């Protein structure tokens, strides 16, 4: 009897019926896990590239706005005071939550303290808030702050007055809805330079 049982056990051990299907299911499960991992990597890469592109565009817009001020005389580095928003606008509230953003009050405004008046039509050199469409076809909000600063190492804010010789321009680029800061640029300008 032992020989019959041994023969049956050997025959069953050598029988491969059903194993092909089991191997196929295991292989397909492993393939699905691999494809899912590749897809998640692809999605993460696409999101990362999109964010990098958006930030790159924001940096370009900040530098473009800064170039406007680098190309004009000291007296034309100012904002149109009538266009500075009031109330609960993000332009006004930004300083309260982020001290690196200047206050909306006490800025260098056109027609005061020796600064030249702004032309009748809005220009980038006079507009404190601009909504622009970037080359990526997204909307961005460009906030510009122009303030007089002390000429010492602190470059701290100074109340506007005639005869001051140093201004700081700060540009903050946000998403089109104004909720997220994407880029910043800041530069000082000297009357004698």
C-alpha positions, 0 to 999 in steps of 0.5 A: 500500500505504501508503494501505491500511496507513494506513486499517487503522491509522486504523480500529484507532485508532478501534476502542474494543472492549475499552476499556470493560472495561479502564476498568471494571477500572481504575475498580473498582480505584480504588474499592476503594483508596478504600473500603479507605482509608475503612475503615481510617480508620473503624477507627482512629477507632473505636479512638481513641474507645474509648480516649478513652472508657475514659480518660475513665471512669478519670478520673471514677473517680479523681475520684470516689474523691478526692471521698470523702476531700474529704467526710470529716474529717482523721482519716477520711483513712486506709486499712484496714491489713489490706486493704493487699495484700502479696507480688507484687501490682501495688499493692505493686510499682507504686512500684518501677517508677514513683516517682510512685506511693507505696510500699505501706508507711508509709501512714496506716492506720486506728486508728493515729496519731489516725486513726479506725478503719474500720467493720466493712464495707468502705467506699471511704474505707478500701479500698486496692484496689477493683475497680469496673465503670464506666458503660461496663460495663468493669472498672477497678481503683482503687488508693488510697494515703494517706501523711503528707507533709512540709509543705515544698515537697517534700511528701516522704513522712513516717513515720507519727506522731501529731501530723502535719498533712498527708496526700496521697491518691494514686489510680491507676486501672488496667484491670480486669486491673491491667496499664495505668494509665489515670488518676491523681489526687493531692491533699493534705489539711491538718488545719487546713483 
